[in-house]
Amino acid sequence: MDHLTLDQLRQRHPAWRLLCSDHAPLIASFLHHVFILPNRRDMSQSDLAEALEDDLYAIRAINGPDAYPRRAVDYLNDWAAPEKGWVRKYYPPDSDEPHFDLTPATEKALAWLASLTERSFVGTESRLLTLFELLRQICEGSTADAQSRLADLEKRRNDLDHEIERVKAGDLPMLDDTAIKDRFQQFVQVGRELLHDFREVEANFRLLDRHVRERIALWNGAKGELLEEVLGERDAISQSDQGRSFRAFWDFLMSSQRQEELTKMLDAVLALSPVSDLAPDPRTRRLHYDWLSAGEHTQRTVAFLSQQLRRFLDDKVWLENRRIMQILHDIEGRAVKVRNDLPKGDFIALPDISPDVDLPMERTLYKPSVKPSVASGGVSDAHEDLDDTALYAHVAVDRVRLARNIRRALHERTPISLGDLCRLYPLEQGMAELVGYLHLGTHGFKTTVDESVTETIEWQSGDGAERQASLPLVTFVR
């Protein structure tokens, strides 16, 4: 926080430039209600320009026609200019229309502006308890002494036993209204900050992707050296503190059991009267789904990096083949020029060559083919009654029906595990139908498999017997 650093931030940091801009009220209010409130990660230029035109029309109706006289598209392009950097303008894959998204610096500025408003209630107890719990986890997780760890666990077990006895005796400790409001505000604040952090994590991966593209475009060395360097850097990103923390968060959130637990707890908390008095944002009920949406964007950025590596391989192979053809054409051209005036002396020098030796004994001996003899005489008509039920026992699984079941279930909630889907739509054809679900994945939804979690699926066969199958956790996501 010295003078030189702050002066450089004032001149270069996009968040500071936004706060100093003459159009800061328009920029902050528009970007907040378009991107932040609905948790929208990107928006096409036509839709964003139309929304800005509506805001500009309302502002001009109050402040006169000279307020913000430029077109909406001109404002958007100005905000996305490198010297501003308030929004990011880019072209998504397979699209010729530009899209816009907030930059992490702009989101920080909007969060700071939102913190300037007065709050009717400022809680401190929940934050103190959170800090105390974090310190306790650090101390317990960093202690290598087994006796000390056992002593802490036994103390916590005794406290739990004492609390169980109190509850059995009818002594139920309840939180008062102030404590409930304090903890709910802390939850909402941390949840929103987590959404803001996702955009910064995604920006860090985009910087890696841009760096990789620059090196691919300027690389003139061996292909293997570049791939080793790029893949090594990508592994370093995934194994860094930020990468491992994001992976742990994503694995925790992708658990259907955790999502159902979060949904039930949110419904229960939002139904409390002290929380209702705070008039919480309606989107708080879907906060964990907003986390999923934001995390999916980060995963897509990593997938784009893999696509760039594949394109690099394809382009390099094409260039190498083209170079070979150019060399062959050059040799042919030189040969045509000297065909009537051959050079004196040796025309071409070849290195010593070794003869190809093909020993007769290395060849396999001839093996005559066996011609089977078929006795076609003495064939008589058969009169036995054969059991033909096996011809009609073939089971055909309707994959269209299975895909329709998945889409119906995802319309109610997403994601959904294969076990929950089988409980919602019981298996009619047993194992064949279960395998049919596992073959689906490109019918308007995606399939993820978590090898670390095992799920048991039960059904009843045609003869009334109970069947069950254990398999890794399979989750369907829109």
Residue pairs with C-beta under 8 A, 6 or more apart in sequence:
9 16
10 16
10 20
13 105
14 84
14 85
14 86
14 103
14 105
14 106
14 109
15 105
15 106
15 108
15 109
15 112
16 109
17 84
17 85
17 86
18 24
18 27
18 28
18 84
18 86
18 105
18 106
18 109
19 109
19 113
21 27
23 68
23 75
26 55
26 59
26 68
27 79
27 86
28 109
28 110
28 113
29 55
30 51
30 52
30 55
31 86
31 87
31 102
31 106
31 110
32 110
32 114
34 40
34 43
34 48
34 51
35 41
35 43
35 101
35 102
36 102
36 107
36 110
37 283
38 283
39 195
39 283
39 290
39 293
39 294
41 101
41 199
41 293
41 294
41 297
42 92
42 99
42 100
42 101
42 297
43 99
43 100
43 101
44 97
44 98
44 99
44 100
45 73
45 76
45 89
45 97
45 98
45 99
45 100
46 97
48 72
48 76
48 100
49 72
49 73
49 76
50 72
52 72
52 75
52 76
53 72
56 68
56 72
59 67
59 68
60 67
60 68
68 75
76 87
76 89
76 100
77 89
78 84
79 86
79 87
80 86
80 87
80 88
80 89
80 100
85 103
85 105
86 102
86 103
86 105
86 106
87 100
87 101
87 102
87 103
87 106
88 100
88 101
88 102
88 103
89 98
89 99
89 100
90 98
90 99
90 101
91 97
91 98
91 99
92 99
93 304
93 307
101 199
102 199
103 199
103 203
104 196
104 199
104 200
104 203
107 196
107 199
107 200
108 196
111 192
111 193
111 196
121 181
121 182
121 185
121 278
123 178
123 181
123 182
123 183
123 185
123 186
124 182
125 179
125 182
126 179
126 182
126 183
126 185
126 186
127 186
130 186
140 149
140 152
143 149
166 172
166 173
175 183
177 273
177 274
178 274
180 272
180 274
180 275
181 274
181 275
181 277
181 278
184 269
184 274
184 275
184 278
184 280
185 278
187 269
188 280
188 281
188 284
188 287
191 284
191 287
191 291
194 291
195 290
195 291
195 294
198 291
198 294
198 295
198 297
198 298
199 294
201 242
201 246
201 298
202 294
202 297
202 298
202 301
204 242
205 237
205 298
205 301
205 302
205 305
206 301
208 233
208 234
208 237
208 305
209 301
209 304
209 305
209 308
212 230
212 233
212 305
212 308
212 309
213 308
215 226
215 229
215 230
216 226
216 230
216 308
216 312
219 226
223 313
223 316
226 312
227 309
230 309
231 309
234 305
237 243
238 244
238 247
246 295
246 298
249 295
250 295
250 299
251 450
251 452
252 258
253 259
253 288
253 291
253 292
253 295
254 292
254 415
254 448
254 450
254 475
255 450
255 453
255 473
256 415
256 416
256 417
256 420
256 473
256 475
259 288
259 415
262 288
263 288
266 284
266 285
266 287
266 288
267 285
269 275
270 276
270 280
270 284
270 285
283 290
289 414
292 415
395 429
395 432
397 429
397 432
397 433
397 435
397 436
399 436
399 439
399 440
402 433
402 436
402 437
402 440
403 440
403 443
403 444
405 421
405 424
405 425
406 416
406 421
406 437
406 440
406 443
406 445
406 476
407 443
407 444
407 445
409 416
409 420
409 421
409 424
409 425
409 476
410 416
410 445
410 476
410 477
410 478
414 476
414 477
414 478
415 448
415 475
415 476
415 477
415 478
416 475
416 476
417 455
417 473
417 474
417 475
417 476
418 437
418 438
418 455
418 457
418 471
418 473
418 474
418 475
418 476
419 455
419 456
419 457
421 437
421 476
422 434
422 437
422 457
422 459
426 459
426 460
427 433
427 434
427 457
427 459
430 459
430 461
430 462
430 467
431 467
431 469
434 457
434 459
434 469
437 474
438 474
440 447
441 447
444 478
445 476
445 477
445 478
446 476
446 477
446 478
447 474
447 475
447 476
447 477
448 474
448 475
448 477
449 472
449 473
449 474
449 475
450 472
450 473
450 475
451 472
452 472
453 472
453 473
454 470
454 471
454 472
454 473
455 470
455 471
455 472
455 473
455 474
456 468
456 469
456 470
457 468
457 469
457 470
457 471
458 466
458 467
458 468
459 466
459 467
459 468
460 466
460 467
461 467
